[in-house]
Amino acid sequence: MQAHVSVENEFPEDLFNAMAAFIEKHPEWDQYRLVQASVAAFLFQQGSKEPAVVQHYLNGLFQRPRHVNCKI
């Protein structure tokens, strides 16, 4: 199991409101997935080559919604 850490952060209110509005319109996302995807995207765009960062970045882009059941 992958280790997790808890992070506390203060956001500007307008950024928080935009995040909340996005999550409301996209129920497959939650605050944790959104922040993880954002941090991974930032690190990847800044040139991080760490495999874990790249994997989190790709997961943020392509993760399937939780409520979708795919049959192959």
PyMOL CGO cylinders between C-alpha atoms (Angstrom):
from pymol import cmd
from pymol.cgo import CYLINDER

trace = [
    CYLINDER, 0.00, 0.00, 0.00, 1.30, 3.42, -0.94, 0.3, 1, 1, 1, 1, 1, 1,
    CYLINDER, 1.30, 3.42, -0.94, 2.04, 5.80, 1.94, 0.3, 1, 1, 1, 1, 1, 1,
    CYLINDER, 2.04, 5.80, 1.94, 0.04, 9.02, 2.18, 0.3, 1, 1, 1, 1, 1, 1,
    CYLINDER, 0.04, 9.02, 2.18, 0.68, 12.24, 4.04, 0.3, 1, 1, 1, 1, 1, 1,
    CYLINDER, 0.68, 12.24, 4.04, -1.82, 14.84, 5.13, 0.3, 1, 1, 1, 1, 1, 1,
    CYLINDER, -1.82, 14.84, 5.13, -1.33, 18.43, 3.95, 0.3, 1, 1, 1, 1, 1, 1,
    CYLINDER, -1.33, 18.43, 3.95, -3.09, 21.52, 5.20, 0.3, 1, 1, 1, 1, 1, 1,
    CYLINDER, -3.09, 21.52, 5.20, -3.18, 24.57, 2.97, 0.3, 1, 1, 1, 1, 1, 1,
    CYLINDER, -3.18, 24.57, 2.97, -4.88, 27.95, 2.74, 0.3, 1, 1, 1, 1, 1, 1,
    CYLINDER, -4.88, 27.95, 2.74, -6.31, 28.89, -0.67, 0.3, 1, 1, 1, 1, 1, 1,
    CYLINDER, -6.31, 28.89, -0.67, -7.44, 32.28, -1.88, 0.3, 1, 1, 1, 1, 1, 1,
    CYLINDER, -7.44, 32.28, -1.88, -11.23, 32.26, -1.61, 0.3, 1, 1, 1, 1, 1, 1,
    CYLINDER, -11.23, 32.26, -1.61, -11.80, 32.71, -5.35, 0.3, 1, 1, 1, 1, 1, 1,
    CYLINDER, -11.80, 32.71, -5.35, -9.54, 29.75, -6.14, 0.3, 1, 1, 1, 1, 1, 1,
    CYLINDER, -9.54, 29.75, -6.14, -11.34, 27.63, -3.55, 0.3, 1, 1, 1, 1, 1, 1,
    CYLINDER, -11.34, 27.63, -3.55, -14.72, 28.62, -5.00, 0.3, 1, 1, 1, 1, 1, 1,
    CYLINDER, -14.72, 28.62, -5.00, -13.56, 27.69, -8.50, 0.3, 1, 1, 1, 1, 1, 1,
    CYLINDER, -13.56, 27.69, -8.50, -12.35, 24.33, -7.20, 0.3, 1, 1, 1, 1, 1, 1,
    CYLINDER, -12.35, 24.33, -7.20, -15.68, 23.69, -5.44, 0.3, 1, 1, 1, 1, 1, 1,
    CYLINDER, -15.68, 23.69, -5.44, -17.63, 24.64, -8.58, 0.3, 1, 1, 1, 1, 1, 1,
    CYLINDER, -17.63, 24.64, -8.58, -15.51, 22.26, -10.67, 0.3, 1, 1, 1, 1, 1, 1,
    CYLINDER, -15.51, 22.26, -10.67, -16.07, 19.39, -8.23, 0.3, 1, 1, 1, 1, 1, 1,
    CYLINDER, -16.07, 19.39, -8.23, -19.81, 20.08, -8.17, 0.3, 1, 1, 1, 1, 1, 1,
    CYLINDER, -19.81, 20.08, -8.17, -19.96, 19.79, -11.98, 0.3, 1, 1, 1, 1, 1, 1,
    CYLINDER, -19.96, 19.79, -11.98, -17.65, 16.75, -12.10, 0.3, 1, 1, 1, 1, 1, 1,
    CYLINDER, -17.65, 16.75, -12.10, -18.72, 14.29, -9.37, 0.3, 1, 1, 1, 1, 1, 1,
    CYLINDER, -18.72, 14.29, -9.37, -16.02, 11.80, -10.37, 0.3, 1, 1, 1, 1, 1, 1,
    CYLINDER, -16.02, 11.80, -10.37, -13.50, 14.29, -8.94, 0.3, 1, 1, 1, 1, 1, 1,
    CYLINDER, -13.50, 14.29, -8.94, -13.02, 15.15, -5.29, 0.3, 1, 1, 1, 1, 1, 1,
    CYLINDER, -13.02, 15.15, -5.29, -10.75, 17.64, -3.54, 0.3, 1, 1, 1, 1, 1, 1,
    CYLINDER, -10.75, 17.64, -3.54, -8.04, 15.03, -3.01, 0.3, 1, 1, 1, 1, 1, 1,
    CYLINDER, -8.04, 15.03, -3.01, -7.87, 13.89, -6.63, 0.3, 1, 1, 1, 1, 1, 1,
    CYLINDER, -7.87, 13.89, -6.63, -7.95, 17.51, -7.84, 0.3, 1, 1, 1, 1, 1, 1,
    CYLINDER, -7.95, 17.51, -7.84, -5.08, 18.65, -5.60, 0.3, 1, 1, 1, 1, 1, 1,
    CYLINDER, -5.08, 18.65, -5.60, -3.01, 15.52, -6.33, 0.3, 1, 1, 1, 1, 1, 1,
    CYLINDER, -3.01, 15.52, -6.33, -3.49, 15.97, -10.08, 0.3, 1, 1, 1, 1, 1, 1,
    CYLINDER, -3.49, 15.97, -10.08, -2.63, 19.67, -9.82, 0.3, 1, 1, 1, 1, 1, 1,
    CYLINDER, -2.63, 19.67, -9.82, 0.59, 19.10, -7.87, 0.3, 1, 1, 1, 1, 1, 1,
    CYLINDER, 0.59, 19.10, -7.87, 1.65, 16.27, -10.18, 0.3, 1, 1, 1, 1, 1, 1,
    CYLINDER, 1.65, 16.27, -10.18, 0.90, 18.39, -13.27, 0.3, 1, 1, 1, 1, 1, 1,
    CYLINDER, 0.90, 18.39, -13.27, 2.91, 21.30, -11.90, 0.3, 1, 1, 1, 1, 1, 1,
    CYLINDER, 2.91, 21.30, -11.90, 5.91, 19.10, -11.07, 0.3, 1, 1, 1, 1, 1, 1,
    CYLINDER, 5.91, 19.10, -11.07, 5.74, 17.31, -14.43, 0.3, 1, 1, 1, 1, 1, 1,
    CYLINDER, 5.74, 17.31, -14.43, 5.50, 20.61, -16.33, 0.3, 1, 1, 1, 1, 1, 1,
    CYLINDER, 5.50, 20.61, -16.33, 8.51, 21.89, -14.40, 0.3, 1, 1, 1, 1, 1, 1,
    CYLINDER, 8.51, 21.89, -14.40, 10.57, 18.98, -15.67, 0.3, 1, 1, 1, 1, 1, 1,
    CYLINDER, 10.57, 18.98, -15.67, 10.31, 16.33, -12.97, 0.3, 1, 1, 1, 1, 1, 1,
    CYLINDER, 10.31, 16.33, -12.97, 11.30, 12.95, -14.34, 0.3, 1, 1, 1, 1, 1, 1,
    CYLINDER, 11.30, 12.95, -14.34, 10.46, 11.02, -11.16, 0.3, 1, 1, 1, 1, 1, 1,
    CYLINDER, 10.46, 11.02, -11.16, 8.47, 7.94, -12.23, 0.3, 1, 1, 1, 1, 1, 1,
    CYLINDER, 8.47, 7.94, -12.23, 5.97, 8.42, -9.39, 0.3, 1, 1, 1, 1, 1, 1,
    CYLINDER, 5.97, 8.42, -9.39, 5.30, 12.03, -10.44, 0.3, 1, 1, 1, 1, 1, 1,
    CYLINDER, 5.30, 12.03, -10.44, 4.82, 11.00, -14.06, 0.3, 1, 1, 1, 1, 1, 1,
    CYLINDER, 4.82, 11.00, -14.06, 2.45, 8.21, -12.99, 0.3, 1, 1, 1, 1, 1, 1,
    CYLINDER, 2.45, 8.21, -12.99, 0.38, 10.54, -10.79, 0.3, 1, 1, 1, 1, 1, 1,
    CYLINDER, 0.38, 10.54, -10.79, 0.27, 13.06, -13.64, 0.3, 1, 1, 1, 1, 1, 1,
    CYLINDER, 0.27, 13.06, -13.64, -1.01, 10.45, -16.09, 0.3, 1, 1, 1, 1, 1, 1,
    CYLINDER, -1.01, 10.45, -16.09, -3.48, 9.08, -13.54, 0.3, 1, 1, 1, 1, 1, 1,
    CYLINDER, -3.48, 9.08, -13.54, -4.85, 12.58, -13.09, 0.3, 1, 1, 1, 1, 1, 1,
    CYLINDER, -4.85, 12.58, -13.09, -5.38, 12.93, -16.82, 0.3, 1, 1, 1, 1, 1, 1,
    CYLINDER, -5.38, 12.93, -16.82, -6.78, 9.51, -17.58, 0.3, 1, 1, 1, 1, 1, 1,
    CYLINDER, -6.78, 9.51, -17.58, -8.34, 8.12, -14.40, 0.3, 1, 1, 1, 1, 1, 1,
    CYLINDER, -8.34, 8.12, -14.40, -11.75, 6.68, -15.12, 0.3, 1, 1, 1, 1, 1, 1,
    CYLINDER, -11.75, 6.68, -15.12, -14.73, 7.97, -13.19, 0.3, 1, 1, 1, 1, 1, 1,
    CYLINDER, -14.73, 7.97, -13.19, -15.50, 5.85, -10.13, 0.3, 1, 1, 1, 1, 1, 1,
    CYLINDER, -15.50, 5.85, -10.13, -19.13, 5.27, -11.10, 0.3, 1, 1, 1, 1, 1, 1,
    CYLINDER, -19.13, 5.27, -11.10, -18.39, 3.85, -14.56, 0.3, 1, 1, 1, 1, 1, 1,
    CYLINDER, -18.39, 3.85, -14.56, -18.28, 0.07, -14.90, 0.3, 1, 1, 1, 1, 1, 1,
    CYLINDER, -18.28, 0.07, -14.90, -16.49, -1.05, -18.04, 0.3, 1, 1, 1, 1, 1, 1,
    CYLINDER, -16.49, -1.05, -18.04, -16.89, -4.57, -19.36, 0.3, 1, 1, 1, 1, 1, 1,
    CYLINDER, -16.89, -4.57, -19.36, -14.40, -5.97, -21.81, 0.3, 1, 1, 1, 1, 1, 1,
]
cmd.load_cgo(trace, "trace")
